[in-house]
Amino acid sequence: MNAKKESRLRRARRTRAKIRELGIDRLCVNRTPRHMYAQIISADGGKVLASASTLDSSLRDGASGNIEAAAKVGTLLAERAKEAGITDVAFDRSGFRFHGRVKALADAAREGGLQF
């Protein structure tokens, strides 16, 4: 594994331990240069409760690696979380900095009804 990815995962380890201690579902984000992925994982970490990404058929028609696409993923994830009965989550940015696409996804999920 390269040093950049190791550093990112190391930064995320303490946050994930704290979220596990609180016992709350977590909204986990992953970004690549081309796509955005987000999923809500149960408090014990054993089950994915809702997920959305730029690879979903409803979001594939436009550009997938920009802020607008990330906002669409956040909105779609909030809708799917409502259907599953989830309102409160902890935001796990997976070591990525909270700006750009990660921030756009979080803001759209908040507007869609998720509480962080």
C-alpha positions in Angstrom: 0.0 0.0 0.0 1.3 3.5 -0.7 2.2 6.0 2.0 -0.6 8.3 1.2 -3.3 5.7 1.6 -1.6 4.3 4.8 -1.6 7.8 6.3 -5.3 8.4 5.4 -6.3 5.1 7.0 -4.2 5.9 10.1 -6.0 9.2 10.5 -9.4 7.5 10.2 -8.7 4.8 12.8 -9.2 6.9 15.9 -12.5 8.4 14.6 -13.8 4.9 13.8 -13.0 3.7 17.3 -14.8 6.7 18.8 -17.9 6.1 16.6 -17.9 2.4 17.6 -17.7 3.4 21.3 -20.8 5.7 20.8 -22.7 2.9 19.2 -24.2 5.0 16.4 -24.6 4.2 12.7 -21.9 5.8 10.5 -22.0 7.4 7.1 -18.7 6.3 5.5 -17.4 8.2 2.5 -14.9 7.0 -0.1 -13.7 9.1 -3.0 -11.6 8.3 -6.0 -10.6 10.7 -8.8 -13.5 9.4 -10.9 -16.3 8.4 -8.5 -17.8 9.0 -5.1 -19.2 6.3 -2.8 -21.1 6.6 0.4 -22.7 4.0 2.7 -24.4 3.9 6.1 -23.0 1.1 8.2 -24.7 -0.3 11.3 -23.3 0.5 14.7 -21.6 -2.9 15.1 -20.0 -2.6 11.7 -21.5 -5.8 10.4 -24.1 -4.6 7.9 -24.6 -1.9 5.2 -28.0 -0.3 5.8 -28.0 2.1 2.8 -25.6 3.0 0.1 -25.3 5.3 -2.9 -22.6 6.1 -5.5 -22.0 7.8 -8.8 -22.1 4.3 -10.3 -25.9 4.0 -9.6 -28.0 3.9 -12.7 -29.9 7.1 -11.8 -26.6 9.1 -11.5 -24.5 7.7 -14.3 -25.7 10.2 -17.0 -23.4 13.2 -16.0 -19.9 13.8 -14.9 -19.1 11.6 -11.9 -16.0 13.1 -10.3 -17.2 16.6 -9.5 -19.0 18.5 -6.7 -22.4 18.3 -8.3 -22.2 14.6 -8.6 -21.1 14.3 -5.0 -24.1 16.4 -3.9 -26.4 14.1 -5.9 -24.9 11.1 -4.1 -25.6 12.7 -0.7 -29.2 13.4 -1.7 -29.8 9.9 -2.9 -28.2 8.4 0.2 -30.5 10.6 2.5 -33.6 9.3 0.6 -32.5 5.7 1.0 -31.7 6.2 4.7 -35.2 7.7 5.2 -36.7 4.6 3.6 -34.6 2.4 6.0 -35.8 4.5 9.0 -32.4 6.1 9.7 -32.1 9.7 10.8 -29.0 10.0 13.1 -25.6 9.0 11.8 -21.9 9.8 12.6 -20.0 11.2 9.6 -16.9 9.2 8.8 -14.9 11.0 6.2 -12.3 8.1 6.1 -9.4 10.4 6.5 -10.3 12.6 3.6 -10.2 16.4 4.3 -13.6 18.0 4.8 -13.7 20.2 1.7 -14.8 19.9 -2.0 -16.6 16.7 -2.8 -16.7 15.3 0.7 -18.2 18.6 2.0 -20.7 18.7 -0.8 -21.9 15.1 -0.1 -22.2 15.9 3.7 -24.2 19.1 3.1 -26.6 17.4 0.7 -27.1 14.5 3.1 -27.9 17.0 5.9 -30.4 18.9 3.6 -32.0 15.5 2.8 -32.7 14.9 6.5 -29.8 13.1 8.0 -28.5 14.4 11.4 -24.8 14.3 12.1 
